[in-house]
Amino acid sequence: QVKPQFESQTNMNCAVFTAIEYKTQVVAGTIYFIKVQLSDAEYAHLKVFQSLPQENLGPSLVGFQTGKTRDDPLTYF
């Protein structure tokens, strides 16, 4: 759901956009830290905020780190 947001913020067109791993942090909603595969050797870490259900809003990309590898640990940022 956040692929278009990522592509517009990075000026990239991702043929591959596969979630590999994720962690969550509960706040007034949920923050997801997601490792995403962009190509054979390129990965990105995304920070996605999902508000509470009653707010009826979709997920929002609030941060990302590019230039990651499959072996880079997924950490809070």
C-alpha positions as CSV (number, residue, x, y, z in Angstrom):
1,Q,0.0,0.0,0.0
2,V,2.9,2.4,0.5
3,K,4.8,1.5,-2.7
4,P,3.5,4.6,-4.6
5,Q,4.6,6.8,-1.7
6,F,8.0,5.3,-1.7
7,E,8.4,5.5,-5.5
8,S,7.4,9.2,-5.5
9,Q,9.7,10.1,-2.6
10,T,12.7,8.3,-4.0
11,N,12.1,9.0,-7.8
12,M,12.4,5.2,-8.3
13,N,10.3,2.8,-10.3
14,C,10.4,-0.5,-8.4
15,A,9.7,-3.7,-10.4
16,V,10.2,-5.7,-7.2
17,F,8.7,-4.5,-3.9
18,T,8.6,-7.5,-1.5
19,A,8.4,-7.3,2.3
20,I,11.0,-9.6,3.8
21,E,10.8,-8.8,7.5
22,Y,9.0,-6.4,9.8
23,K,8.8,-5.1,13.4
24,T,6.1,-3.1,15.1
25,Q,5.9,-0.4,17.7
26,V,2.6,0.5,19.2
27,V,1.9,4.2,19.7
28,A,-1.4,6.0,19.0
29,G,-1.6,3.6,16.2
30,T,1.1,1.3,15.0
31,I,4.5,2.0,13.5
32,Y,5.8,-0.7,11.2
33,F,9.5,-1.0,10.3
34,I,9.7,-3.1,7.1
35,K,12.6,-4.5,5.2
36,V,11.7,-4.5,1.5
37,Q,13.5,-6.1,-1.4
38,L,13.8,-3.7,-4.4
39,S,16.0,-5.9,-6.6
40,D,18.3,-9.0,-6.4
41,A,20.8,-7.1,-4.2
42,E,19.1,-3.9,-3.1
43,Y,16.9,-3.5,-0.1
44,A,15.3,-0.6,1.8
45,H,14.0,-0.2,5.3
46,L,10.6,1.6,5.6
47,K,8.9,3.2,8.5
48,V,5.2,3.1,8.0
49,F,2.5,4.6,10.4
50,Q,-0.9,3.1,10.6
51,S,-3.3,5.2,12.6
52,L,-6.0,3.8,14.8
53,P,-8.9,2.0,13.0
54,Q,-11.5,4.6,14.0
55,E,-9.5,7.3,12.2
56,N,-10.1,5.4,8.9
57,L,-6.8,6.4,7.3
58,G,-4.5,4.2,5.2
59,P,-0.9,3.6,6.0
60,S,1.5,6.4,5.6
61,L,5.2,6.2,4.7
62,V,7.0,8.4,7.3
63,G,10.6,7.5,6.6
64,F,12.9,5.2,4.8
65,Q,16.6,4.1,4.5
66,T,17.9,2.9,1.1
67,G,21.2,1.2,0.2
68,K,20.5,-1.7,2.5
69,T,21.4,-5.4,2.0
70,R,19.4,-8.5,3.0
71,D,21.8,-9.0,5.9
72,D,21.5,-5.5,7.4
73,P,19.6,-5.7,10.7
74,L,16.2,-4.1,10.8
75,T,16.4,-1.4,13.5
76,Y,14.2,1.4,14.8
77,F,14.9,4.7,13.2
